[in-house]
Amino acid sequence: MILRGAGLTASSAVLAGCIDDSSTDTDPDASGDGSGDEEQEDTESNGSNGSQSDGDTGADGADADTDADTDGDADETESDGDDTDSSATNHTFIIEPGTEILFRSDALTWVGERPSALEDVANPTIVLTEGARYTIRWTENESSIQHNIAIYTGDGTVHTDLETDVVSEPGDGQVLEFEASSETAEYVCQPHYSAGMAGSIEVRSSDDSRE
C-alpha cells in the first residue's frame, strides 16, 4: 500500500511537469504569432502608402507633360500666325512719282515685282501722288490664261483709254503711262476683274504723300 501510493505520487509529479513545459512552450509561440501578424499588417499598410505616393508622382509628371505640350503648341501657333501675316494681300505702298510699277500674273492674281517693296505681294494697294506721272506694266504670265492691264475709275469703267490688248504672252505692249488723278481707282485685268484680279489705287495730294 505504501509503495503504490508513492508510485502514484511520482506519476502525478511527472505529469505536472509535462503540463508546465507545454504551457511554457505555447506562450512564446502565441506571442510570436501575434507580433508577426502586426508586422505584416504594417508592411501592407506601408506598401499601400508607397503606391499612393507613386501614383501622385505620376499624376504630377503627367501635368508637367501637359503644360509643356500646351506651351509648345502655343509657340507653333504664334509661328503659324507670323507666316500668315507675311503673305497677306492688299498691303498699302506709297510709290514715288516717276516710278515704273511692274506686276506678273499668277493665274487670277497680280503679284508685285517692282519696286522692291511690292515684291511677291498679291494685289497690293498702291498710293500715288496726284498730278505725278507713272508707268505700270505686267509681264511673266505664269499660266496659259490671257490677260490685259487697264486703269479703272471709281465706277468700274476704263479711265481715259488706259487699257492694253488681251494676250497670253505679255511682251512689250502691256504697259501704260498715265498721270494720277482723283479718278484713278484701280489697276485690273479686264477679263478677270470679277474674279478678283485687281488692286486698289489711292491718289493723294503731294502734301499727304509726304506724311
PyMOL commands that set and color helices and strands:
alter all, ss='L'
color gray80, all
select helices_A, chain A and resi 2-86+116-118+190-192+206-209
alter helices_A, ss='H'
color red, helices_A
select strands_A, chain A and resi 92-94+100-106+109-114+125-129+133-141+150-152+158-163+175-179+186-188+198-204
alter strands_A, ss='S'
color yellow, strands_A
deselect
rebuild
show_as cartoon
